[in-house]
Structures are given as structure tokens and as C-alpha cells.
Amino acid sequence: MHHKNGNLNRNKIILLILCIIAGFALRFYTLDHKSLWIDEVHTFNDSRPGLKDHIRYFQEKPADYLHPPLFFLLTHLFYPFETPERDLRIIPLVFGILSIPMIYFLSRLFSPSIALPCTLSLAFMAYHISFSQDGRSYSLLMFLGMVALYFLLKHHESNQKKDLLFAALAYAISFYTNYTAIPFIFSSQLLWFYQINEQEEKPRFSSFLLLNAVTLLLCMPWILFVVLNYKSQAGMDVAFSEAFGSIGSILSNILNDWVPFVPLTIISVLLFILFPVFSKNRKNAFLLSSVLLFPTISLYLSCKFVKFEHYFSSRYVINFLPLFLILSYLSIEAIELKFKILRKYFSLKFLFLVLFIGSNVMILPLYYQAEKQDFRGLVRYLENELQDGDKIFLKSIAYIPGILHYFKLYPLRGRHYDIPYQWQTPEKKEFEARIPLISQNRKFTIYFSNGCFSKYVEDGSRLWIVAGVPAVKTIKEKYPCILKGYFDGSFCNFRKFPTDASMYLFLWDRKTSKEKKIKGSSH
């Protein structure tokens, strides 16, 4: 496979600039309008300490190595976060925008003719726009992954050692940003065997050793710090465990996020399957396909082996999104070369681009109007309605940090809220967390339990119930509760994008509501 990269001419530069401007506008629009959602609340708490406080915290809490510190230290530059809904999202916004020209230069190395379609696809991609407005590390992580791939493949052409040093630096920075970079670093090593052009020399083993030795050397300080301080403590509390999901559901959710709607999903799957069939260089095609499949399957098997109980999201493999776009357009290019007669009547590449952009443009108006999790609106309502002695029952323990944040109650020590819970039964099947609070001279208590919430009204107290979509029907049918508020969360990203994480607020007041027979219990 031989591609002449050539130089950027004036028209291509203008088109690239227009893509960047469009991408900037789409990512800046409503940047600070949405409430912080649960993961961004964690970012707020994790980003308050500086470097010394981070080191001290990890030494005191050696089990808490879920995320390395770099992204939080970068976000700390905007501390004290006068407007968190803006300040926490500046770093993701910057690198989300920089990813647009980066995918252009990366895809040009594979084929100059796919560079603009890949760039346009990413610029208008609702999924990537969401992460560019999300106070988490994933847009930075994806940008660093593209930089690493660019210099790795550039070395195939130039054979210059400086390209390997830049690639190693990008790998190392991504490692310090998020541990999900580790599968990417390993699987992208397959690209050593990828042939950019026919005149390219076979990769030298010395170059392979140099890249990985420098990468390991740069990562070694944090690796040693973790090894010296981590003493096999439990990494996740049982109260926060969730089902990981099947490999079929994981792959389905990734496709749902990256290529939304059934027509685009089906076509993308077909392109993935047909790429090795029609590609002139089948070795390249199989390598690129393997790089995409290897991390998801290996990560799934690894988590199953160690019994890691946490849901899987496509953001954990976001580093592979650029390669997915590149493979899709390379597959179309291979089909067009195989069936040249089709090009006389229409361009498959153009049709796919229109379908891709159209599918995402349909999502964007809904995304801009929606919230990810409206904790801000929920707390504002409660502040106006709470009475002294009220109780608040949460159907999910994950609501606690978001609600406490907007009550302006931040962790006093460490980076996370200390939420003690007690087992209610000797068999350790039912537990309860209780947080007494005072706001505007009114005392109230927040509860979370995996048991029935009806016991909290037995003393005559008013009970506010915050529940997600799955519990709404049961509460309406079985309990004498009044729906007092709906707080949007229709564009959250948990197992897939979007996930409806909307919150419903019910009030159970024995003094004013008509009692009806309670059927069963709520769990």
C-alpha cells in the first residue's frame, strides 16, 4: 500500500481551519450551562489538592489509585473554581478542539484522501463533543493517544529516533492521565508491523526497544510510588460494586456510542468485516482490526479474571476511536478501488460522511438542551422546600457526592466524602448510610439503604425520595408519594451514550397525603 502524503495546499489548509472553527463552536456552545454530574463532582474534589497534597493523600490512602494525578493537577491550575461548571471543563475543551487537527494529520499517514472525512466526522461527533464539555480526562487521553500514534507511524517513514522519543513522551503522559491508556500502549505495538508504504523498511528491533524502554523509564516514578505504597488493600467497596456486563453488551454499547442509530451501526459493522476482504494489503487490514478488537476483549477477560465489579463504558477505550474512524474510511476506500465503476455514479465515502454527520446532527439539539445529571436543580428545589426534621432517602449511593456538593459541603479531609455505613443485618445483606445536615437553620438527614424506605416515615417525618428511572413506576404504584420534581439527566454517559440518569423527587408526607396500602417493598 503506497500513499503519497504530499504537502498541504491552500485549499486543504482552509478546509482544516473551517473544521477547527466548526468544532470549536460546537464544543464551546453551552459549555458551562449544565450542572456537574457525579464524575465531575469527583473531579472537583480530586482537583482541589496540589501536588504535595496529592502525594500525601496517596500515601495515606494507598487503596485509592483508581486514577493517576496528572489531569487533576492540570485542572488544579483553575482552583479555587469560582465557576466549577466552566473551570473543570477548560482542559477537556482545549484538547477536544486540538483533537480535530490531530486526527487530520494522523489519518493522512494512512491515506491522504481520508484525512478530511475523518476530521469532519470527529468535528461533528456528538459523543466527542460531550467529552469535550465533560470535566474528565478522556478528551486529553484521546488527544495524547493520537499524538503517540502519529509519531510512531511517522518513524516508519523517517526512521528518526526523535519521533520515537515524542511517541514515548505521549505514551507516558497518557499513562499519568488515565490507566485506561495501558491497554492502548500495549495493543498499539502491533502497528510496528503496519506498512505505511511499499518502500518502507522493516521495523528494527532496536527501535522497538528504544520506544518501550523510554516509555517505561518515564512511567517508572509513578509505578514505583504505587508499588511502594500499595499493600493489597481492597480497591472498591462492596456498596459500590456493579455488574460488569457481557462482552456482547459491551461491544454493542461501544457501537451505539461511536456510530449512533441502526443504519450507521450496521454499515460500520459491515465496513469492519469487509475491510480485510477488499484491502489490497490484508496484513495491514488484519493488524488494524486486531488493534481495535484486542483491548476490549482482553480488558473484559482481565476484569472477569480478577472479579472487578464495575460497569464498562466506551470511554475506557476512547483512545481507539480515531483508529475506528480511520478503519471505516480505509474500508470504504478499498471498496471504491475494488469497484471503480461505482465512482462514476456516486462516492461511497461522501455518502457515509453525510450519514455519519447527519446521525450526529440529529442528536446535538437534544444534547444541548439536556442535562447529564441535574444535581444543581435538585438541590435548589430542596433548599426551598425542606422543613426542619425532614428526611431524604436516596435510591443510589452515587447521588450523595453530587447532592453534598451543591449544598456546598466539601470533603474536609482527603479527596472523597467519608460516607460511613452500617450493616443492618447479621448476614450483611442490608446496609444503611446516614448523613445529618443543617442548611438554612433547618436540620435534616440524608439516608441511603438497600432496604425498604418505608421505615423512615414510621415516626411521622416527611420523607423526600430521590430515585432514578427504574424505580419510578414502583414508587408511584406502591407508595402514597407525590411526585414533586423531575431533574433531567437524559444525556449522561454510564454504560452507553446517552444513558438516562434523570432523577425524580417524591414526597411522602403522612399528614397531607392519602394513605394507600403498601404493596411489597422497595429495593
N, C-alpha and C positions, 0 to 999 in steps of 0.2 A: 504494500500500500504506500503510495507516494503522494505527498501533498506539498505543494509549493505555498509556503506561507506568505511570501511577498511582503510588501510594506503597506502600511495603512495609507490609503489615499484620502483626499479631502472629503469625498462623499461618505466614506466609511467613518471618518472621524466625526462628521456632522451627525450621522445616524447614531453613533455611540453616545455623543453628547445629549442628543434628544432622548435616548433611552435612560440616561442617568437623570435628566431633568424630570422625566415622567415618573421614574422610580422614586426620586426624592419627594415629589408632590404626593404620590400615593402613600408613602411611608410617614410623611410629616403630618398629613391631614388627620385631625382628631388625636394627635399623639398623646396629649395629656388629658383627654376627656374621660377616659374610662377609669373606673375605680381600680385600685390594686386588687389582684386576685391572690389566692393563697400562696402561690410560689413567689410572687413579687413581695409579699409581706415577709417571707423568709429572706429574700434579697435585701430588703430594708434592714432587717435585724443583723444579717451577716455582714453587711457593708458598713455598719457603724464603727466597728473597731479598726484601728490602723494596723500596721504590720506587726509591731511589738505585741499588741493585744491579741492578734490572731495567733501568733506563736505561743503565747501564754495560754490561750484558750485550748489549743490543740494538745498542749502538754497536760492540762487539767482534765480535758475531756477526750481521751485518746480513742474512744469508740466513734467519735463524730468526724469521720473522714469521707462523708458522702460526696462532698465537693471540695476540690482544691481551692486555694485562696485567691488566685490571680484576678478573676473577674470582680470579686468583691473588693479587692484593693483598688482596682481601677474605678469602680463605682464610688468608692470612698472619697475620691477626689471632689465629689459634689456634695459631700457631707457639710452641713447638717440637714440637707434635704428639705429645704423650705417648701418646695412643692414636690413631694415624692412621686406623684403621678407623672411628672415631667423628668425629674432628675434621675430616677432609676432607669429611664428608658433612653438616655442620651447615648450611652455606649452602644447598645443594640442598634439604635437608629444609624449611627455613623457607620458601623461595619455592615449593616444591612444595605446601605447605599453603596459602600465600597465593593460589595459583592457583585454588583451589576457589571462594572468594567472588568472585574477579576474573572468572571465566568466568560466574558468575551475573549480575553487573552488565553485563558485555559483551553477553551473549545477550539480556538484557532490552531492549536498544536495538533489536534486530532483531525480537523478538516476546516479550512477557511470558510467554506460555504455554509457551515452550520453555526458559525460564531454569532451572527446577528439573530437567527431564530432562537438560539439558546438564551441570548441576552434579553430579548423581548419576552420570552416565556418567564424568565425569573423576575423581570421588572414588573409584570402584571400578575404575578402569582400570589393569590390571597394568603396562602399558607406562609410564604416567606414574608409578606407584608406584616402578618400578625406577629411573627417573631422579631421583626424589626421594631415593633412597638411594644415589645414584651421585656420587662426588666429581668431577663435571664441571660445566660451566657451563649445561647445557641446560635445567634447570628454571627457573633465573634468566632465561635468554634467553626462554623461552616466557612467563613472567610479564610481562616488560618489553614483549613484543610485544602482549599483551592490553591492557596499560595504554595503549600508544600508540594502538591501535585504538579503545579506549574514548573517549579524549579527542578523537580525530579525528572520530568519529561524533557525539560529544556536541556538537562545534562545529556540525555540521549542524543541530542543534536550537536551540542557544543563540546561535550566531553570535558568541560571545565570544572575543576574542583570547587570553585566558588559557588556554583549552582547547588552542589550537594550541601555546602555549609548553610546556605539560605534555606534549603529544604529541611535540614536538621533543626535549624532555629525555629521554623514554623511548626514542626512536629512537637518540639519541646514546649513551646508556648501554648500549643493546644492541649498538651498534657497537663500543664499547670492551670488551664482554664476549666477543663472538664474531663473526668475519667472516661467518658464515652469516646474520647479520642484514641484510646488504646486499641480497640478492635480495628479502627481505621488505619492506624500506623502499621499494624501487622498485615492486614489484608492488602493495603496499597503496595506492599512489597512485590506483589505479583506483577505490578506494572514494570518491573525491571525486565521482564520478558516481552513487554509490548513493543512492537516495531513501529516507530513513527514514520520512517520512510525506508525504501529498499536499500539505500546506500549506507544506512546506519550500521555501525559496528556492534558486535555482540557486547552486552554489558560485561564489564570487568568485575571480577570478584572483589578486587581491591576497592573499587568504588562503592560496592555494596557494604563492605566492612566499614569504610570511612563514614558513610551516611549514618549507619546504625550505631557506630561507636560514638560519634559526636552527639547523636540524639540521646543515647544512654548517659553520656557524661553530663549533658545539660540537665537531664531529669534526675540525676543521682542525688543532689542535695535533698529534694523532697522525698525521694524513695527512702533514703537513709533516715530522715526525720520520722517518717511513718514507721519504719521497721523498729527504730529505737524506742518509740513511744507506744506503739500499739501492742497490747498484751492479750490478744484473743478475746477482747470484750465483745459482747453482743452488739451488732451493728444496727439492729432495728427492733423496736419494742413490739411485742405481740399485739398491742392495741392498734398499731398502725399497719398491720400486715394486710395484704390484699392478694387475690388470685392473680397469678402471672398471665394466664391466658394460653390458649393453644397456638401452635405455630401457624395454623390456618387463619385464625382470627388476627394474629399479629400481621401477617402478610397482607391480609385483606384491609386492615386499618391503614397500613402504610400506603397502599394504592389509593384508598379513599382520600388520604391527606394530600398526596402528591398529584394525583390525576382525578379530580372530582367528577362525579356523575358517570353513569353507566357507559355511555358511548365512548367517552375519553378513556375510561378504565379498560374497557375491552380492547380498544385499539392499541393502547400502550402495552398490554399483556401480549398481544399478537406481535407487536414490534419486537418485544424482548425475545419471544420464541423464534421469530423468523430471522433475527439478526445473524446468528451463526449459519443459517441456511443460505442466505443470499450474499453474505460478505465475501469479498474476494480473498481476504486474509482471515480464514476461520480461526487460526490460532489467536489473533487479536480479539476476535469476537468472543471466543470462549473465555479468554482472560478477563475481558471487561465484564462479562456476565458473572464470572466467578467472584470478582471483586465486590460486586453488588450483593450476591447471594450469601457469600461466606460469613460476613459479620452477623447478619440477622440470625442465621441458623446456629452458628457457633455460640453467639451470645445467649440464645434460647437454651441450648443444651447445657451451657455452663451454669446458668441460673437455676435450671432444673436440678443439676447435679449437686449444687451447694444448697439447694432448697431456699433460694432467695425469693421471698414472698412480697412482690411489689409489681404493680401493673407495668406493662411495656407500652411505650409510646414511640411513634415515629421520630420524635425529636432526639431520641437516643442514637439514631443512625442518620441524623441530618447531614453529616459530613458526606454522605453518599448521594445526596440529592443532585448535585451538579453532574456527577457521573451518570445518573439515571437520565437526566435531560440529554446529555451528550450521546448516550447509547441510543436513545429514542430517535434522535435526528440522524445519527450514523446509520441506523437500520433503514430509515426512510431513504437516505441517500443510496444505500446498497440496493434497495428495491428499484429505485429510479434508474440506476445503472443497469440493472438486470433487464428491466422492461422499458427500454428507451422510448418505445412508441408512445407510452403514456405521457411523456413530457411534451408531446406535440399538442395535447388537448388540455392538460391541467398539471399543476405542480402539487405533488403529494405533500411536499414539505410545507408549502403555503397553506394547504387545506388543514393540515394538522396544527399548524401555528394558529390559524383562525379558530379552530375548535378549542385549542388549549386556552387561548386568551379569552374567548367567549365564555367558556365554562367558569373561568375565574372572575370575569367581569360580572357575571350573574350573582356571584357570592358577595362581591365587595360592598354593594349598598347595604345589604343585611349586616355585614360585619361592622361597618362604620356606625350603624345605628345601635348595635347590640353591645352588651357588657360581657366581660369574661366571668366575673363574679362581683356583684354589686354590694360588697360589704359596706361601702360608704353610705349608700342609700338606706340599707338596713339599719345601721346604727343611728343615722339621723332620725329615722322614724321612731326607733325605740326611745331615743333621748326625749322625744316629745310626748311619748305615751306611757312610759314606765311610771309606776307608782311605788311608794315605799313598801318593801316586803315582797315585791313580785319575784317570780322565778322564771328563768329562761332555760328551756330544755333544747339541746342541740342534737339533731339526729346524726350528725357526723362530728367526730372529734377534730376533723380538719377545719371546721368553722371557727374554732377557738382563737387561733392566732389572728385571723382576719378581723374578727369582732373586737378583740382586745386592742388591736392596732388603732382602729377608728374610735375607740373610747380613749385613745391617747395613753394607753398603758403599755409600756415597752418593757422588755426583759431587763431586770435590774442587774443580773449577773449573767455573764456568758452571752451567747448569741441567740438562744432559744428560750421560749417560755417554759418554765418549770411547771408542768401540769401533773401534779401527783394524783394518782387514782388508787382506789382501794377495791379489793375483791369483796364482793357481797355474799359469795357462797364459798363453802369449804372446797368445792370441786374446782374453783377458779374458772367458772363459766360466765359469771356476771360481774362486771366491774362498774365503778362509778367515779367520775371526776367532778369535783365541786370547787367553784371559784367565787368567793364572796367579793362583791364590789360596792363602791359608793360613787355615784355620779350625780352631780347637781343636788347634793344633800339627800339623795334617795338611796336607800340600801336595797340591793337585790343580789341574787345568786344565780350563777350560770352552772348548769348541770349537763353532764354527758354520761350516758349509760347505755349498755347494750340490752338493758332490761326494759320493762314496761314503764312508761312515763306517767301513768295514771296515779301512781302513788304520791306524786308531788302535789296533787290537789286535795289530798285527804285531810289536810289541816285547814282547808278553806282558802288557801292562797291562790292568787291569779297566776296562771301558767302560760307563758309565751312559748310556742313551739316553732323552731326553725327547722324546716325539712326540705329535702330535695325532691325532685320529680317522682322517684319511685315510691315514696311514702305518702304522697298527697291523697291518692284515692282511698287508701286505708284509713287515714285520719278523718277524711270527710264522711266516710260511711260508718265508722265505728265509734267515733267520739263526738261529744257535743261541743265542738270547737267552731269558732267563727274565723273565716279567712280574712285577715286584716291587711295583708300586703303581698305583692309579688315583686321580687327583685331579680332582674334579668341576669342571666348568665348563659345565654344561648350560644355564645361563641368562645367557650372555654376549650382547652386542649388537654385532655387527660389520655384516655386510651385512643381517641381519634379526634380529628379536627373537622367540624366543630363537635364538641360534647355539650349537651345541655346541662349546665350546672346551676340553673336558676334556683333561687331559694324562695320558699313560701312561708309566710309568717301567720301562724294561727294563734288565737287567744282562747283559752279555756278558763272561763270565769263562772264559778258555780252560782254566784249571786245574781247574774244577769242572764245567763244562757238557760235555755230549756234543757233539762237533763233527758238523755235518752239512754237506753240500755247499751252498755259497753259490750261489744261482741269481740271476744278474744283479747289479744294484747298486741302492742306494737314493739317490734324488734328492729 
